Amino acid sequence: MIKLWLILLVFWSHVIAYNKDDRSQRDAFFKVLVSHNDDQSKWRGFEPWVFHSENNNGQLPVSVVVMRNDDYYDDLAFLLHNGAGVALLDRYQKIPLDYIKQKKSQQLESFVIDQLVVKNVNPALFHNDITAGIVDLKFDGKKIKICEFGELQRSRFLGFDRLYGLGSLWARFWKICNFFAIKPCYITTALTSEALSDRKISLFNEYGGFSYPSLKTLEYQSLFKQAYNTINGERLFFKQNNVMAIISDNTYQSVIVEHFFKSYPHALLLNHAFGAFANDKILMNRLFDCDELRAYRPKSMIVHKKYTSFLHSKIIQKLQSDWFVIKPLHAAKGYGVIIVKKRDLQQTLSSIIRNPKNLKNLADPAYNYWLRAEEEDFLVEAFAPSKLIEVNGKKYDATMRVVFTLFCDEGKIGVMFLGAYWKLPAFDCSSAEDLTSIHKSSIREDVISSAPVDERDYAHVTSILRNVLPMAYMKMLHIRELNFWKKL
């Protein structure tokens, strides 16, 4: 517990607005309890409601409150009572502590409560960076197995939108950008001209975001020049980074990005370090192939697309599983993902490699993908199940999607969680359908295909990810330094 207090202290010491006479109180120990609410009809939290910290000079009362505003989306109010009054961040209005206590019974919800600096490194090691992504994982009630990474701007959240409102995840991300005083700039190419329609464009604009068709166009805009050249010495976070570009077009040329960073080395590009690993299963597989991370991924191997009579035996021997998941290396939305039993592995491999027309259910994208697949390799994983969750009286082996933000700021590595939901497969476990239809998630518009995550499961999973994601992130940052920055 003391260790947790110390971690919280490191982070919040950057946030608290001290009086000049109170600079000596920076070493205060903050004892903060946070809460999460998955039931909008009542408050579920922890006591006490007002928290206190202690320092050498006596008690320093501190209150940290997350409130929901009137338009349904989360709003964050940090109340820091240091004896001289309440100090608040940026745009949030003052709210008396007594009033906050009265609001205890009303609907409260938290999301940016996991802002813990989990690692301090030498600031000279890594350039500043912001990542916003998703992790799809299997959770058996105790352990997690990470299946996929994905970039926020290249992911869809139909399941989350149905549960919590259209664009609610993006609203949370724009608020994080505002929290860091960073202006987001969305590059809307021909392929992504509609990208902002479901991404809370009103909040994006309210927080100073702007969009242009290319990075080159952005460079000539007065808004960009003004933002980039204005470095406010009083800023608490990312003091040298005022602009963050967001590119959702995966065909955007890397040479353009390199030119942009040569001209503006203090600009940020969302997912600059993370993107390669989110979009390439070989890189992701290598990322987790180390002692610290190996336990959090299913056993897996890259298979060359050349059939031999002993290929299936080689896979079975290495992965030691009764069921297997076959995945293309670069496909998305579950295309090409097939789940097979050990006894069917040889026939399935033969069909994929030699004659995809023999695959069953060719009307399903999971199977017909292989008719046109040109990749020379593919991925095979040991199957990892989730705990069964019940929806409308039926039990499902669902996949949990957790949305997160990672940041590297002057040597501080941190993680925040924006939310999570279960992605349901097309059929429940009692169905007579094939394994792929019963165990692979399938978000569809015509049926219920998502479910909320129980708050205890959410707390358990994020407690694991709070350690795993920063470890993986530091490896990504290190690789980016070697492969990008040192070549500029």
Helices and strands as residue ranges (DSSP letters): H 2-12, G 20-27, E 29-30, E 51-55, E 58-68, E 74-81, E 86-87, H 97-102, G 103-105, E 116-120, E 129-139, E 144-151, G 152-154, H 158-164, H 168-179, E 183-187, G 190-192, G 195-198, H 201-206, E 210-212, H 215-219, H 222-229, E 243-247, H 254-263, E 268-269, H 275-278, H 281-287, G 294-296, E 300-304, H 311-319, E 323-327, E 338-341, G 342-344, H 345-354, G 356-358, H 365-372, E 377-382, E 388-391, E 394-397, E 399-409, E 412-423, H 435-439, E 450-452, H 455-483, G 485-487
